[in-house]
Amino acid sequence: MAVLLVADHNNTALGASTAKAMAGDVHVLVAGAGCSAAAEAAAKLEGASKVLVADAPQLANQLAEELAPLIVGLAGSYDAILAPATASGKNVLPRVAALLDVMVLS
């Protein structure tokens, strides 16, 4: 089962809620601007088999309006999409679910 984990970060470091990935085929998405340091930290997470980096100016503030379409574009390759239960995760994943016409489990 392939899982996409949306990383919680501030463009320079991972948030504590993204401290450890799950077992299995877990890909970590680091989306932001100037987020290479956070991506390097994500690559060191236990259980992370791959790190996907989306580095663009419009992703600097990690707004749900910008992140949701990005995640939806990646969704076809994954059985599940996860995010930490942060304000950002709770804002983005319901939008992703609506665009994919699926339920959100929290």
C-alpha positions as CSV (number, residue, x, y, z in Angstrom):
1,M,0.0,0.0,0.0
2,A,1.6,3.3,-1.1
3,V,1.0,6.2,1.2
4,L,1.5,9.9,0.6
5,L,2.4,11.8,3.8
6,V,2.0,15.6,3.5
7,A,4.8,17.0,5.7
8,D,4.2,19.7,8.2
9,H,7.1,22.2,8.0
10,N,8.0,25.9,8.0
11,N,10.1,25.8,4.8
12,T,13.3,25.3,6.9
13,A,12.5,22.5,9.3
14,L,10.0,19.7,9.7
15,G,7.3,20.2,12.4
16,A,7.3,17.8,15.4
17,S,4.1,16.3,14.0
18,T,6.1,14.9,11.1
19,A,8.6,13.2,13.3
20,K,8.3,9.6,12.1
21,A,6.8,8.1,9.0
22,M,4.8,4.9,9.0
23,A,6.0,1.5,7.9
24,G,5.5,0.5,4.3
25,D,5.9,2.4,1.1
26,V,5.6,6.0,2.5
27,H,6.4,9.0,0.2
28,V,6.7,12.3,2.0
29,L,5.5,15.5,0.2
30,V,7.4,18.7,1.1
31,A,5.7,21.6,-0.6
32,G,6.8,25.2,0.0
33,A,9.3,27.8,-1.1
34,G,12.9,27.4,-0.3
35,C,12.1,24.2,1.4
36,S,15.2,22.1,0.6
37,A,16.3,21.9,4.2
38,A,12.9,20.5,5.2
39,A,13.1,18.1,2.3
40,E,16.5,16.9,3.5
41,A,15.1,16.4,7.0
42,A,12.2,14.4,5.5
43,A,14.6,12.1,3.7
44,K,16.0,11.1,7.0
45,L,12.6,10.1,8.5
46,E,12.4,6.5,9.5
47,G,10.1,4.7,7.1
48,A,10.2,7.3,4.3
49,S,11.0,5.6,1.1
50,K,10.8,8.7,-1.1
51,V,10.6,12.4,-0.7
52,L,8.7,14.5,-3.2
53,V,9.6,18.2,-3.3
54,A,7.4,21.0,-4.7
55,D,9.3,24.2,-4.4
56,A,7.5,27.2,-5.8
57,P,6.8,30.8,-4.8
58,Q,3.1,30.3,-4.6
59,L,3.6,27.5,-2.1
60,A,5.5,29.7,0.4
61,N,2.6,30.1,2.8
62,Q,1.3,26.5,2.2
63,L,-2.3,27.7,1.5
64,A,-4.9,25.1,1.0
65,E,-5.9,26.7,-2.3
66,E,-2.5,26.0,-3.7
67,L,-1.7,22.7,-2.0
68,A,-5.0,20.9,-2.7
69,P,-4.6,20.8,-6.5
70,L,-1.0,19.7,-6.2
71,I,-2.0,16.8,-3.9
72,V,-4.9,15.8,-6.1
73,G,-2.5,15.7,-9.1
74,L,-0.4,13.1,-7.1
75,A,-3.3,11.2,-5.6
76,G,-3.7,8.6,-8.4
77,S,-0.4,6.8,-7.3
78,Y,-1.5,6.4,-3.7
79,D,-3.8,4.2,-1.6
80,A,-4.0,6.8,1.2
81,I,-3.0,10.4,1.7
82,L,-2.2,11.5,5.2
83,A,-1.3,14.8,7.0
84,P,-0.7,15.6,10.6
85,A,-3.7,16.9,12.6
86,T,-2.5,20.5,12.4
87,A,-4.4,23.5,11.3
88,S,-2.9,23.2,7.9
89,G,-3.6,19.5,7.6
90,K,-7.2,20.0,8.7
91,N,-7.6,22.7,6.1
92,V,-6.0,21.0,3.2
93,L,-7.2,17.4,3.3
94,P,-10.9,18.1,3.3
95,R,-10.4,20.2,0.2
96,V,-8.4,17.3,-1.4
97,A,-11.2,14.9,-0.4
98,A,-13.8,17.1,-2.0
99,L,-11.9,17.4,-5.2
100,L,-11.4,13.6,-5.3
101,D,-15.0,12.9,-4.2
102,V,-13.9,10.8,-1.2
103,M,-14.4,10.8,2.5
104,V,-12.0,12.3,5.0
105,L,-11.1,10.1,8.0
106,S,-9.7,12.0,11.0
